Amino acid sequence: MTAQNLHARSGDETAGIAPARNRFPSPRVIRRSPLGLAGGLILLLIFGFCFLGPLLHPTNQVDVDLVNAALPPGPGHPLGTDANGFDVLGRLMAGGRLSLQIGLLAALFATTIGTLYGAVAGLAGGVVDGFLMRLVDVMLSVPFLFFVLILSARFHADALSLSLVIGGFSWLVSARLVRGEVLTLRVREFVLAARVMGASRRRLILTHLIPNALGVIIVNITFQVADAILVVAALGFLGFGLTYPTEDWGSQLAGGVAYISADYWWLIYPVGGCIVLTVLALNLLADALRDAVGRRAD
């Protein structure tokens, strides 16, 4: 194929529209998946509960009220109160909002770094690719939770710092996934046409490779959010999460476990159910997206 023919073909293919459509999950395919649709609906309800719920059920989550501590569910407190007198339902909304924000921010941070890193490695190939991937292998061998615990204990934990710490250790998986996708895309005709036309590596990555790998990237983001929420819950349960007056679901669960022998079920089961439902919904949605991307790729 001559350079003139490649130039003619690039008029359609280098625009990035047709190839990108083949890699992006179709909403209609997702709607045909009952489990994926269920996951999306559950996730939508959880977001509404956490972000819109406080408007319908405003509570005081700052001032301690020991007079009304550990009340069972009843009028004014549908899920009772905790050991500090905070309304459990309002606490669930506030903690869920922070957990979701941290999960989303950590996933976006990790995916951005991993996508750029993996795209550079996959496009470069050869020695550069081998060196970059060996660095990823070395970092993957480091116990993730161990270092997160050390950093959380050493520095004051807030929503932004937790997001950056979790995202800073979670980009490795994204890098490997994007690198594998780029290895298959870089030999496609529209990429070869762009190379012949003199496109720079930055243009190849930003205009042709990453847009056509968006399906894999979006699926990975969904899994990353679920993993980040679980990490935040684990840190909070171990006492290294957010501190008063902010609190995440893990911290609430840790506080409720201390009263498990007293049969204060409203301090344990609601927050545990929220964590399970959120992670389950994200995983169901991610599985549906992954199946959609796989069918589109075939």
C-alpha positions as CSV (number, residue, x, y, z in Angstrom):
1,M,0.0,0.0,0.0
2,T,1.5,3.3,-1.1
3,A,1.7,6.5,0.9
4,Q,-0.9,8.1,-1.3
5,N,-3.4,5.3,-0.7
6,L,-2.7,5.5,3.1
7,H,-3.3,9.2,2.9
8,A,-6.7,8.6,1.1
9,R,-7.7,6.0,3.7
10,S,-6.8,8.2,6.6
11,G,-9.5,10.7,5.6
12,D,-12.0,8.4,7.3
13,E,-10.0,6.3,9.7
14,T,-7.8,8.8,11.3
15,A,-10.8,10.9,12.2
16,G,-11.1,8.4,15.1
17,I,-14.9,8.1,14.7
18,A,-15.4,4.7,13.2
19,P,-12.7,2.8,15.2
20,A,-13.8,4.4,18.4
21,R,-17.4,3.3,17.9
22,N,-16.2,-0.3,17.5
23,R,-14.5,-0.2,20.9
24,F,-17.1,1.7,23.0
25,P,-19.8,-0.3,24.9
26,S,-23.2,0.4,23.5
27,P,-25.9,1.4,26.0
28,R,-28.3,-0.9,24.2
29,V,-26.1,-3.9,24.8
30,I,-25.9,-3.0,28.5
31,R,-29.7,-2.7,28.7
32,R,-30.0,-6.2,27.4
33,S,-28.0,-7.5,30.4
34,P,-30.5,-8.0,33.3
35,L,-27.6,-8.1,35.9
36,G,-25.9,-5.0,34.4
37,L,-29.2,-3.1,34.4
38,A,-29.9,-4.1,38.0
39,G,-26.4,-3.0,39.0
40,G,-26.9,0.4,37.3
41,L,-30.3,0.9,38.9
42,I,-29.0,0.0,42.4
43,L,-26.0,2.3,41.9
44,L,-28.4,5.1,40.8
45,L,-30.5,4.6,44.0
46,I,-27.3,4.6,46.2
47,F,-26.1,7.9,44.6
48,G,-29.6,9.4,45.1
49,F,-29.7,8.2,48.7
50,C,-26.2,9.6,49.6
51,F,-26.4,12.9,47.7
52,L,-30.1,13.8,47.7
53,G,-31.2,12.0,50.9
54,P,-29.8,14.7,53.2
55,L,-32.1,17.2,51.6
56,L,-35.1,15.1,52.6
57,H,-33.8,14.0,56.0
58,P,-31.5,16.7,57.3
59,T,-29.6,15.8,60.5
60,N,-26.9,17.2,62.8
61,Q,-23.7,15.2,62.2
62,V,-21.4,17.5,64.1
63,D,-22.6,18.0,67.7
64,V,-22.5,15.0,70.0
65,D,-25.8,14.3,71.8
66,L,-25.2,11.7,74.5
67,V,-28.7,12.1,75.9
68,N,-30.0,10.4,72.7
69,A,-27.2,7.9,72.3
70,A,-27.8,4.3,71.1
71,L,-31.5,4.8,70.6
72,P,-33.3,2.0,68.7
73,P,-35.1,2.9,65.5
74,G,-38.2,5.0,66.1
75,P,-39.9,8.3,65.4
76,G,-37.4,10.9,64.3
77,H,-34.7,8.4,63.9
78,P,-35.7,5.7,61.4
79,L,-32.5,3.7,61.9
80,G,-31.8,4.8,65.5
81,T,-28.8,6.7,66.8
82,D,-25.2,5.6,67.4
83,A,-23.1,5.8,70.6
84,N,-22.5,9.6,70.1
85,G,-26.2,10.4,69.5
86,F,-25.8,10.9,65.8
87,D,-28.7,9.8,63.6
88,V,-27.7,6.6,61.9
89,L,-29.6,7.2,58.7
90,G,-28.0,10.7,58.3
91,R,-24.6,9.1,59.2
92,L,-25.1,6.6,56.4
93,M,-25.8,9.3,53.9
94,A,-22.8,11.4,54.9
95,G,-20.5,8.5,55.1
96,G,-21.7,7.1,51.8
97,R,-21.2,10.4,50.1
98,L,-17.6,10.6,51.3
99,S,-16.9,6.9,50.4
100,L,-18.3,7.4,46.8
101,Q,-16.3,10.7,46.4
102,I,-13.1,9.0,47.5
103,G,-13.8,6.0,45.3
104,L,-14.5,8.1,42.2
105,L,-11.6,10.5,42.7
106,A,-9.1,7.6,43.4
107,A,-10.4,5.7,40.3
108,L,-10.0,8.8,38.0
109,F,-6.6,9.5,39.4
110,A,-5.4,5.9,39.0
111,T,-6.9,5.5,35.5
112,T,-5.4,8.8,34.2
113,I,-1.9,7.8,35.3
114,G,-2.3,4.2,34.2
115,T,-3.8,5.0,30.8
116,L,-0.9,7.4,29.9
117,Y,1.7,5.1,31.3
118,G,0.3,2.0,29.5
119,A,-0.2,3.9,26.2
120,V,3.4,5.1,26.2
121,A,4.7,1.7,27.0
122,G,2.6,-0.1,24.4
123,L,3.4,2.4,21.6
124,A,7.1,2.5,22.4
125,G,7.6,-1.2,22.5
126,G,11.0,-2.9,22.7
127,V,13.4,-2.0,25.5
128,V,11.3,0.9,26.7
129,D,8.2,-1.2,27.0
130,G,10.1,-4.0,28.8
131,F,11.6,-1.5,31.3
132,L,8.4,0.2,32.0
133,M,6.5,-3.0,32.5
134,R,9.2,-4.4,34.8
135,L,8.7,-1.3,37.0
136,V,5.0,-2.2,37.2
137,D,5.8,-5.8,38.1
138,V,8.1,-4.6,40.9
139,M,5.5,-2.3,42.3
140,L,2.7,-4.9,42.1
141,S,4.8,-7.2,44.3
142,V,4.7,-4.6,47.1
143,P,1.8,-5.2,49.6
144,F,-0.7,-2.5,48.7
145,L,-2.6,-2.3,52.0
146,F,0.6,-2.3,54.0
147,F,1.9,0.9,52.5
148,V,-1.6,2.6,52.5
149,L,-1.8,1.8,56.3
150,I,1.6,3.3,56.9
151,L,0.8,6.5,54.9
152,S,-2.6,6.8,56.6
153,A,-1.0,6.5,60.0
154,R,1.8,8.9,59.2
155,F,-0.2,11.7,57.7
156,H,-3.6,13.1,58.6
157,A,-6.3,11.3,56.6
158,D,-8.8,13.4,54.7
159,A,-10.9,12.7,51.6
160,L,-8.4,14.2,49.1
161,S,-5.3,12.5,50.7
162,L,-7.0,9.1,50.8
163,S,-8.0,9.5,47.2
164,L,-4.4,10.3,46.1
165,V,-2.9,7.5,48.2
166,I,-5.3,4.9,46.9
167,G,-5.1,6.1,43.4
168,G,-1.3,6.3,43.6
169,F,-1.1,2.6,44.2
170,S,-4.0,1.5,42.0
171,W,-2.8,2.7,38.6
172,L,-0.7,-0.4,38.0
173,V,-3.6,-2.6,36.8
174,S,-4.8,0.2,34.5
175,A,-1.4,0.5,33.0
176,R,-1.2,-3.2,32.2
177,L,-4.7,-3.3,30.7
178,V,-4.2,-0.2,28.5
179,R,-0.7,-1.4,27.4
180,G,-2.2,-4.7,26.2
181,E,-5.0,-2.8,24.3
182,V,-2.5,-0.4,22.7
183,L,-0.3,-3.4,21.5
184,T,-3.3,-4.6,19.5
185,L,-4.3,-1.1,18.2
186,R,-0.9,0.1,17.1
187,V,-0.8,-2.4,14.2
188,R,-4.3,-1.3,12.9
189,E,-4.4,0.5,9.5
190,F,-5.7,3.8,10.8
191,V,-2.7,4.0,13.2
192,L,-0.3,3.0,10.4
193,A,-1.8,5.7,8.2
194,A,-1.3,8.3,10.9
195,R,2.3,7.3,11.3
196,V,2.9,7.6,7.5
197,M,1.4,11.1,7.6
198,G,3.9,12.1,10.2
199,A,1.8,12.1,13.3
200,S,3.8,12.5,16.5
201,R,3.7,10.0,19.3
202,R,1.7,12.4,21.5
203,R,-0.9,12.8,18.7
204,L,-1.1,9.0,18.2
205,I,-1.7,8.4,21.9
206,L,-4.2,11.2,22.5
207,T,-6.0,11.1,19.2
208,H,-6.0,7.5,18.0
209,L,-5.0,5.0,20.7
210,I,-6.6,6.2,23.9
211,P,-10.0,7.1,22.3
212,N,-10.1,3.6,20.8
213,A,-9.3,2.0,24.1
214,L,-12.1,3.9,26.0
215,G,-14.2,0.8,26.3
216,V,-11.5,-1.0,28.3
217,I,-10.7,2.2,30.3
218,I,-14.3,2.7,31.3
219,V,-14.7,-0.9,32.4
220,N,-11.6,-0.6,34.5
221,I,-12.8,2.7,36.1
222,T,-15.9,0.9,37.3
223,F,-13.8,-1.9,39.0
224,Q,-11.4,0.7,40.4
225,V,-14.3,2.6,42.1
226,A,-15.4,-0.7,43.7
227,D,-11.9,-1.5,44.9
228,A,-11.3,2.0,46.3
229,I,-14.6,1.9,48.3
230,L,-13.5,-1.5,49.8
231,V,-10.1,-0.1,50.7
232,V,-11.6,3.0,52.3
233,A,-13.9,0.7,54.3
234,A,-11.0,-1.5,55.3
235,L,-9.0,1.5,56.5
236,G,-11.9,2.9,58.4
237,F,-12.6,-0.4,60.0
238,L,-8.9,-0.7,61.1
239,G,-9.0,2.9,62.5
240,F,-6.9,4.5,59.8
241,G,-9.7,6.2,57.9
242,L,-11.4,9.6,58.2
243,T,-11.6,11.2,61.6
244,Y,-14.3,13.2,63.4
245,P,-16.3,15.0,62.3
246,T,-16.1,13.3,59.0
247,E,-16.7,9.5,58.9
248,D,-16.9,6.9,56.1
249,W,-18.7,3.6,56.0
250,G,-15.7,1.7,57.3
251,S,-15.5,3.9,60.4
252,Q,-19.2,3.5,61.1
253,L,-18.9,-0.3,60.8
254,A,-15.9,-0.4,63.2
255,G,-17.9,1.7,65.7
256,G,-20.9,-0.7,65.4
257,V,-18.9,-3.8,65.9
258,A,-18.0,-2.7,69.5
259,Y,-21.7,-3.0,70.3
260,I,-22.4,-6.3,68.5
261,S,-22.7,-8.2,71.9
262,A,-25.4,-5.7,73.0
263,D,-27.5,-6.6,69.9
264,Y,-27.5,-3.0,68.5
265,W,-28.1,-4.3,65.0
266,W,-28.9,-0.9,63.5
267,L,-25.2,0.1,64.0
268,I,-24.0,-2.8,61.9
269,Y,-26.3,-4.2,59.3
270,P,-27.4,-1.0,57.6
271,V,-23.9,0.2,56.9
272,G,-22.7,-3.3,56.1
273,G,-25.6,-3.6,53.6
274,C,-24.7,-0.3,52.0
275,I,-21.1,-1.4,51.4
276,V,-22.1,-4.8,50.0
277,L,-24.8,-3.3,47.7
278,T,-22.5,-0.6,46.4
279,V,-19.7,-2.9,45.5
280,L,-22.1,-5.5,44.1
281,A,-23.8,-2.9,41.9
282,L,-20.4,-1.7,40.6
283,N,-19.2,-5.2,39.9
284,L,-22.5,-6.1,38.1
285,L,-22.2,-3.0,36.0
286,A,-18.6,-3.6,35.2
287,D,-19.2,-7.2,34.1
288,A,-22.0,-6.0,31.8
289,L,-19.7,-3.3,30.3
290,R,-16.9,-5.8,29.9
291,D,-19.2,-8.3,28.1
292,A,-20.3,-5.4,25.8
293,V,-16.8,-4.4,25.0
294,G,-15.8,-8.0,24.3
295,R,-18.7,-8.5,21.9
296,R,-17.9,-5.2,20.1
297,A,-14.3,-6.2,19.8
298,D,-15.3,-9.6,18.3
